[in-house]
Amino acid sequence: MNAARLSHLTTTAVGGPAEKVVEVTTEAELVDAVSHADDAGERVLIVGGGSNILASDQPFAGTVVHVATRGITVTDEDGSADRDSETALVDVAAGEPWEDTVRETVQRGLAGLETLAGIPGTTGATPVQNVGAYGAEVSQCIVRVRVWDREARKELTFGFADLEFSYRDSLLKRSMTHGSPRYVVLSVTFRLRRQEQSMPVRYAQLAAALGVETGQSAPLATVRDTVLRLRAGKGMVLDPEDRDTYSTGSFFTNPVVPEDELTDRIPADAPRYPVLDATGREVPGAVKFSAAWLIDHAGFGKGFGLPGTRNELLDLDGGEVAGGRAALSGKHTLAMTNRGTASGEDVAAVASTVQRGVEQVFGVRLAPEPVLIGLSL
């Protein structure tokens, strides 16, 4: 399939034409497509659900490999189908839609992924970014990740420690070059608990919505449904009928600031959270702040970028940034949205304006979460 546009493969619906797009439905096809492109010296872009990519509208010179592999297998620790054990291993193909993985595990009475419901994209992308939400990260459940090493030209299996997880980061992500990975994820294996109740709920907003205390549990299905409702209310669940959801989700990561670098430019009432390592333990000497709070309090309200919006604090006319074609979501200031006719450059312009504004007001530079293709902030 040639001359497809990246805008057809991404949740923000921006991106220019690709020189070549190859859709793969098996691991063998995936390895073959990547190897063929590498042999030809072509640039390679791996796309799953397209939820973590912001691409330029300029042509992409190279091969886009669209991963559409499928499969979820649940076994006991020893590889059997024994359902009497307390835990289960869930092996998932890289191209399996993440929400399908969460729904399947919840329906099977397997706890660990329920608070990560509604995150767009594919399962293979989750360990790369160490995706997380509502007090949980995938690293807390991942046992291993199988990959194709493009440099060594062989399959490898990374254990938990090998992946070097940290907040929204991993060895897989750090080995990327201009958005192109050295390690192409083939499958991800999670260790989940066989129980009808969720893991302890760590996030106060979710606990309140569930009617439980922080640290308590709730039925798995109830937790998943509540998370989906909360995310939808923030425009973080893609709705084809709502342009306010055409985004990469949270565009910026919550900034982590070493305690010895804190200044009075960040108000004492700014929400602060502990920094957790990949196992969920608190990391001393650092504080995590809410990117959404910083954006809002730097004067960028919901919908900034639409005609008639302004940042009074910084004297900025929102409609002039990208002609109203791209804007902050009207539901959540962390999402940069395509209002219908935006280019990748338009979305990046809004994001860059927000990034500069937050740094000007608070001295904190927000880091983008999506992979930028042909763009920079």
HUPEKA-V660273 format. One record per helix or strand of 3 or more residues. SS is the DSSP state (H for helix, E for strand). FROM is the first residue (numbers start at 1). TO is the last residue. If there is no record, write none. Layout:
BEGIN
SS:FROM:TO ; SS:FROM:TO
END
This chain:
BEGIN
H:6:8 ; E:17:24 ; H:27:39 ; E:44:47 ; E:53:55 ; E:60:67 ; E:72:75 ; E:87:93 ; H:98:107 ; H:114:116 ; H:123:129 ; H:138:140 ; E:142:149 ; E:154:159 ; H:161:163 ; H:171:174 ; E:183:194 ; H:204:210 ; H:220:233 ; H:243:245 ; E:256:258 ; H:259:261 ; E:272:276 ; E:282:289 ; H:291:297 ; H:318:322 ; E:326:328 ; E:336:338 ; H:344:362 ; E:371:373
END
